[in-house]
Amino acid sequence: MLNKLFSLNRQREQLLKKAPEGTLKNFLSEPFPEPSLPINQVAILAVDFETTGLDLKNDKILSVGFIGMENSEILLSTAYHRIIHTEETLAEENVVIHQITDSAREQGDSLEFVIEKLLNALAGKVMLAHYARIEKHFLERACQKLYGLTPVFPIIDTLAIAKKRMDRQTAPYSPSELRLPNLRAQHGLPAHHAHNALSDALATAEVLMAEIEMMKSNKPPPLKNLLL
């Protein structure tokens, strides 16, 4: 994992040479945190997307929520949530889940505006997500569309962390136990308003803190032990 983060920093440096002036170049200019740092000394940004669907090739980001973490604390003052304008009519079955209506998405901000805010907040930090494959893919695709370049990010995935922990147990478990609401229940955390990007980002940050607490012996684990 140590070599992986060094590799990401090398990739970041190579991409920096190709990046156009502006938001993406500024993001790539900030080195990623050192992998040996204790996790409580690492700046983290918990991120969640609501999308028009789960087709990684054709669906689009519908809303973005994020919140920062530093010194083992969640920084409520950094909370951010925006709906993104999209032209396509939303499927009724998806609206039931994320509660974002056609009128709301028509009044949303541009993809460029919201991704700029996200990259500015993410610079020099580690991205945190639950089942991070979704956020990673949609963010890479958005950057490719906006800037003509696909960046790299160090990522912590609470689903992957919980899976590793459960895999070490002797008792079998259901994959459903890895869902964000079920993990929160396991840790004694209250139910949250699911499928709202900011609420899910905050819920993920709290699960990370609970998972880290379970790992502690006499000191916080290093970042390299948590990276995807």
Secondary structure as a PSIPRED ss2 file (coil, helix, strand):
# PSIPRED VFORMAT (PSIPRED V4.0)

   1 M C   1.000  0.000  0.000
   2 L H   0.000  1.000  0.000
   3 N H   0.000  1.000  0.000
   4 K H   0.000  1.000  0.000
   5 L H   0.000  1.000  0.000
   6 F H   0.000  1.000  0.000
   7 S H   0.000  1.000  0.000
   8 L H   0.000  1.000  0.000
   9 N H   0.000  1.000  0.000
  10 R H   0.000  1.000  0.000
  11 Q H   0.000  1.000  0.000
  12 R H   0.000  1.000  0.000
  13 E H   0.000  1.000  0.000
  14 Q H   0.000  1.000  0.000
  15 L H   0.000  1.000  0.000
  16 L H   0.000  1.000  0.000
  17 K H   0.000  1.000  0.000
  18 K H   0.000  1.000  0.000
  19 A C   1.000  0.000  0.000
  20 P C   1.000  0.000  0.000
  21 E C   1.000  0.000  0.000
  22 G C   1.000  0.000  0.000
  23 T H   0.000  1.000  0.000
  24 L H   0.000  1.000  0.000
  25 K H   0.000  1.000  0.000
  26 N H   0.000  1.000  0.000
  27 F H   0.000  1.000  0.000
  28 L H   0.000  1.000  0.000
  29 S H   0.000  1.000  0.000
  30 E C   1.000  0.000  0.000
  31 P C   1.000  0.000  0.000
  32 F C   1.000  0.000  0.000
  33 P C   1.000  0.000  0.000
  34 E C   1.000  0.000  0.000
  35 P C   1.000  0.000  0.000
  36 S C   1.000  0.000  0.000
  37 L C   1.000  0.000  0.000
  38 P E   0.000  0.000  1.000
  39 I H   0.000  1.000  0.000
  40 N H   0.000  1.000  0.000
  41 Q H   0.000  1.000  0.000
  42 V C   1.000  0.000  0.000
  43 A C   1.000  0.000  0.000
  44 I E   0.000  0.000  1.000
  45 L E   0.000  0.000  1.000
  46 A E   0.000  0.000  1.000
  47 V E   0.000  0.000  1.000
  48 D E   0.000  0.000  1.000
  49 F E   0.000  0.000  1.000
  50 E E   0.000  0.000  1.000
  51 T E   0.000  0.000  1.000
  52 T C   1.000  0.000  0.000
  53 G C   1.000  0.000  0.000
  54 L C   1.000  0.000  0.000
  55 D C   1.000  0.000  0.000
  56 L C   1.000  0.000  0.000
  57 K C   1.000  0.000  0.000
  58 N C   1.000  0.000  0.000
  59 D C   1.000  0.000  0.000
  60 K C   1.000  0.000  0.000
  61 I E   0.000  0.000  1.000
  62 L E   0.000  0.000  1.000
  63 S E   0.000  0.000  1.000
  64 V E   0.000  0.000  1.000
  65 G E   0.000  0.000  1.000
  66 F E   0.000  0.000  1.000
  67 I E   0.000  0.000  1.000
  68 G E   0.000  0.000  1.000
  69 M E   0.000  0.000  1.000
  70 E E   0.000  0.000  1.000
  71 N C   1.000  0.000  0.000
  72 S C   1.000  0.000  0.000
  73 E E   0.000  0.000  1.000
  74 I E   0.000  0.000  1.000
  75 L E   0.000  0.000  1.000
  76 L E   0.000  0.000  1.000
  77 S E   0.000  0.000  1.000
  78 T E   0.000  0.000  1.000
  79 A E   0.000  0.000  1.000
  80 Y E   0.000  0.000  1.000
  81 H E   0.000  0.000  1.000
  82 R E   0.000  0.000  1.000
  83 I E   0.000  0.000  1.000
  84 I E   0.000  0.000  1.000
  85 H C   1.000  0.000  0.000
  86 T C   1.000  0.000  0.000
  87 E C   1.000  0.000  0.000
  88 E C   1.000  0.000  0.000
  89 T C   1.000  0.000  0.000
  90 L C   1.000  0.000  0.000
  91 A C   1.000  0.000  0.000
  92 E H   0.000  1.000  0.000
  93 E H   0.000  1.000  0.000
  94 N H   0.000  1.000  0.000
  95 V H   0.000  1.000  0.000
  96 V H   0.000  1.000  0.000
  97 I H   0.000  1.000  0.000
  98 H H   0.000  1.000  0.000
  99 Q C   1.000  0.000  0.000
 100 I C   1.000  0.000  0.000
 101 T C   1.000  0.000  0.000
 102 D H   0.000  1.000  0.000
 103 S H   0.000  1.000  0.000
 104 A H   0.000  1.000  0.000
 105 R H   0.000  1.000  0.000
 106 E H   0.000  1.000  0.000
 107 Q C   1.000  0.000  0.000
 108 G C   1.000  0.000  0.000
 109 D E   0.000  0.000  1.000
 110 S C   1.000  0.000  0.000
 111 L H   0.000  1.000  0.000
 112 E H   0.000  1.000  0.000
 113 F H   0.000  1.000  0.000
 114 V H   0.000  1.000  0.000
 115 I H   0.000  1.000  0.000
 116 E H   0.000  1.000  0.000
 117 K H   0.000  1.000  0.000
 118 L H   0.000  1.000  0.000
 119 L H   0.000  1.000  0.000
 120 N H   0.000  1.000  0.000
 121 A H   0.000  1.000  0.000
 122 L H   0.000  1.000  0.000
 123 A C   1.000  0.000  0.000
 124 G C   1.000  0.000  0.000
 125 K C   1.000  0.000  0.000
 126 V E   0.000  0.000  1.000
 127 M E   0.000  0.000  1.000
 128 L E   0.000  0.000  1.000
 129 A E   0.000  0.000  1.000
 130 H C   1.000  0.000  0.000
 131 Y C   1.000  0.000  0.000
 132 A C   1.000  0.000  0.000
 133 R H   0.000  1.000  0.000
 134 I H   0.000  1.000  0.000
 135 E H   0.000  1.000  0.000
 136 K H   0.000  1.000  0.000
 137 H H   0.000  1.000  0.000
 138 F H   0.000  1.000  0.000
 139 L H   0.000  1.000  0.000
 140 E H   0.000  1.000  0.000
 141 R H   0.000  1.000  0.000
 142 A H   0.000  1.000  0.000
 143 C H   0.000  1.000  0.000
 144 Q H   0.000  1.000  0.000
 145 K H   0.000  1.000  0.000
 146 L H   0.000  1.000  0.000
 147 Y H   0.000  1.000  0.000
 148 G C   1.000  0.000  0.000
 149 L C   1.000  0.000  0.000
 150 T C   1.000  0.000  0.000
 151 P C   1.000  0.000  0.000
 152 V C   1.000  0.000  0.000
 153 F C   1.000  0.000  0.000
 154 P C   1.000  0.000  0.000
 155 I E   0.000  0.000  1.000
 156 I E   0.000  0.000  1.000
 157 D E   0.000  0.000  1.000
 158 T H   0.000  1.000  0.000
 159 L H   0.000  1.000  0.000
 160 A H   0.000  1.000  0.000
 161 I H   0.000  1.000  0.000
 162 A H   0.000  1.000  0.000
 163 K H   0.000  1.000  0.000
 164 K H   0.000  1.000  0.000
 165 R H   0.000  1.000  0.000
 166 M H   0.000  1.000  0.000
 167 D H   0.000  1.000  0.000
 168 R C   1.000  0.000  0.000
 169 Q C   1.000  0.000  0.000
 170 T C   1.000  0.000  0.000
 171 A C   1.000  0.000  0.000
 172 P C   1.000  0.000  0.000
 173 Y C   1.000  0.000  0.000
 174 S C   1.000  0.000  0.000
 175 P H   0.000  1.000  0.000
 176 S H   0.000  1.000  0.000
 177 E H   0.000  1.000  0.000
 178 L H   0.000  1.000  0.000
 179 R C   1.000  0.000  0.000
 180 L H   0.000  1.000  0.000
 181 P H   0.000  1.000  0.000
 182 N H   0.000  1.000  0.000
 183 L H   0.000  1.000  0.000
 184 R H   0.000  1.000  0.000
 185 A H   0.000  1.000  0.000
 186 Q H   0.000  1.000  0.000
 187 H C   1.000  0.000  0.000
 188 G C   1.000  0.000  0.000
 189 L C   1.000  0.000  0.000
 190 P C   1.000  0.000  0.000
 191 A C   1.000  0.000  0.000
 192 H C   1.000  0.000  0.000
 193 H C   1.000  0.000  0.000
 194 A C   1.000  0.000  0.000
 195 H C   1.000  0.000  0.000
 196 N C   1.000  0.000  0.000
 197 A H   0.000  1.000  0.000
 198 L H   0.000  1.000  0.000
 199 S H   0.000  1.000  0.000
 200 D H   0.000  1.000  0.000
 201 A H   0.000  1.000  0.000
 202 L H   0.000  1.000  0.000
 203 A H   0.000  1.000  0.000
 204 T H   0.000  1.000  0.000
 205 A H   0.000  1.000  0.000
 206 E H   0.000  1.000  0.000
 207 V H   0.000  1.000  0.000
 208 L H   0.000  1.000  0.000
 209 M H   0.000  1.000  0.000
 210 A H   0.000  1.000  0.000
 211 E H   0.000  1.000  0.000
 212 I H   0.000  1.000  0.000
 213 E H   0.000  1.000  0.000
 214 M H   0.000  1.000  0.000
 215 M H   0.000  1.000  0.000
 216 K C   1.000  0.000  0.000
 217 S C   1.000  0.000  0.000
 218 N C   1.000  0.000  0.000
 219 K C   1.000  0.000  0.000
 220 P C   1.000  0.000  0.000
 221 P C   1.000  0.000  0.000
 222 P E   0.000  0.000  1.000
 223 L H   0.000  1.000  0.000
 224 K H   0.000  1.000  0.000
 225 N H   0.000  1.000  0.000
 226 L C   1.000  0.000  0.000
 227 L E   0.000  0.000  1.000
 228 L C   1.000  0.000  0.000
